[in-house]
Structures are given as structure tokens and as C-alpha cells.
Amino acid sequence: MIAVIFNPTARGDKARHLRRQLDALRQHARLEPTAHAGHARQLAAELVRDGCETVVAAGGDGTVNEVLNGLVDGGGLGRSRLGVLPLGTVNVFAKELGIPTDFAGAWSVIRGGAERTIDLPVAEFGPPTARTTRAFAQMGGAGLDSRAIGLVSWELKKKFGPLAYVWACVLAMRGPRPQVEVTVGNQSLTGELAAVGNGRFLGGRYPVFPHAALDDGQLDVAVVPRMTWFAVARIFPALLRDDFARCRDVVHLRGPRISMRSPSPLPLHLEGDNVGELPADFSLRPNALRVVAPTR
């Protein structure tokens, strides 16, 4: 059985067209609309317990994260697999898997049923007396990027898509820049931005983790010690040239476990949504997640 979890509350012509496309899937899949924030996670856990073989997240990376954690909650790792219909603003994980961005192409991948097994990253974060554990598929981080996420205008996001994040980064650059202390094995360094990835991409098509792979048993971290405007002027051209690995403003580390700390309160993001605060510890469950994806 295939089940598709989606948010039915979107408005406008694009949303109505999307709803018609989803309705056309009823003969092939069980449709599960969400009713509130966090509902996708609950639905995914219930579907796993009902024996659903493929649970599809129809939405952006935030929806993917909710459904993924529902698979974990329901004990579905190994029994159920994760599918993605990329309907969000950026869809980083779908790009990492090579899933087409058009609805028909993405659904064709899901119907085709080809799958691969990848590592499952897990973040444990928050104060020692109230630690939270949450799985993620692609990316996380803290510093300038997590502060920018907190400054995103949802009205601008609706009108201009990813450009809303660019403006939020400009606002974050103007404010205070708390330090993030990153430790990988016996190596430690401090920066104003620290991003951790299971795959290559962050923020869309940008290969922030050029040596990463979803199934190599390693997490990659990119740390920017000082995020000045001069650094920005060098970093973004390096990303566009796919030359980020040699950018002198960024330090790259790899390992199966990564920790992040900050002397100041600082939000932590997973898949582009702030979910809590540092401190955070990242680890991997090797080859623990089955995903529906095009054959490589």
C-alpha cells in the first residue's frame, strides 16, 4: 500500500491544481490530509503500524522531516519506506535523491518502486534536563542560518519563494552573531555559522558539503569562522562554481559524530526549520532508512 500525506489548507489556483492532481491518485494510493502542525508525524506513525509499505511526504523538507520522524515513532524503519513528492519552496532532499520536481515525474518514481538504503542522521538537542531526539534526512545547523530562518517573513516567502531567505540572511548579518563551537572527534573550532549535512546540498542546489554521500557512514560539517560581507562575496561565487571545497572562508570536517555548543542561546534548525536550541549532538544510524528514489 502507498499512502500520501499532504497539507490540504493551501489556497489559490496553484493549490487547487495540486489538489486535483492529488485527487487523481486515489485509485493508486491512500490520501491522508493533515489537520494541524505535527499531524503528519502522527499520521505516518499510524500508517506504519497499519502495515503501509510506502509513506509519501507530499510537501517541502519540513513535511519530509515530520513524516520521517513518524516512521521512526511507529517502528517502521526496515518495514516501511519513505517517498517524496516535492511540493515545497526548496525541496533539498528531493534534489539530493534525484527526484524530478514536476508532479508527474515524481509520482512516476514512486510508482516505479525503485529504492535505496541510506544513513539516518539523528540530532539530540536542548538542555541536559530536557533533551529531545529527532531524526533528519538531509541537513541541520546553527548560527547565522538558524537566526535567518527565525527572521523569514512568511508573506515574502509566499510571494518570492527562496528570495525570502536571502533577505532574512541580510537581516541576520546586521544583528549579533553568537559563536558556535563545533567538535568532530579530537578536532574543535568556532564559527559564526555551522552547517551539518548527510548529503551534498543545502538551501536548494548549493553543494555546501561537496564530499558528502547519503550512505557513506559519515556526517559532513561546514564551519564559517567569520561571516563578513567580504566572506559572503567569496562564498557564493564558490558555491555557484561548485568550488566550495576550496573556499578559504570555510572549514570542512567529517565524522560519524558531531557536537555543537554555544555560550549564548542559539536556535538549531533541521531541514530548514528551527526545532530547538543548542547544545546539539549529531550521530548516524548506518543504512537504516529505505527511500523510494530513481536508480543511479
Protein Blocks (a to p, Z undefined) as FASTA:
>chain_A
ZZddddfkbgcjklmmmmmmmmmmmmmpccdddfbehklmmmmmmmmmnopabdcdeddf
klmmmmmmmmmmnopgojaccddddfbfnommlmmnopafbfklmmmmmmnopacddddd
dddedjfklccddddfkbgcedjklmmmmmpcfklmmmnommlmmmmmmmmmmmccdddd
ddehjbccddfbdcddfblbehijacfblmbcfklopacddddfbacfklmmmmmmmmmn
opmmmpmkbccdddfbdcdddfbdcdddeehiafbdcdddddddehkbccddddZZ
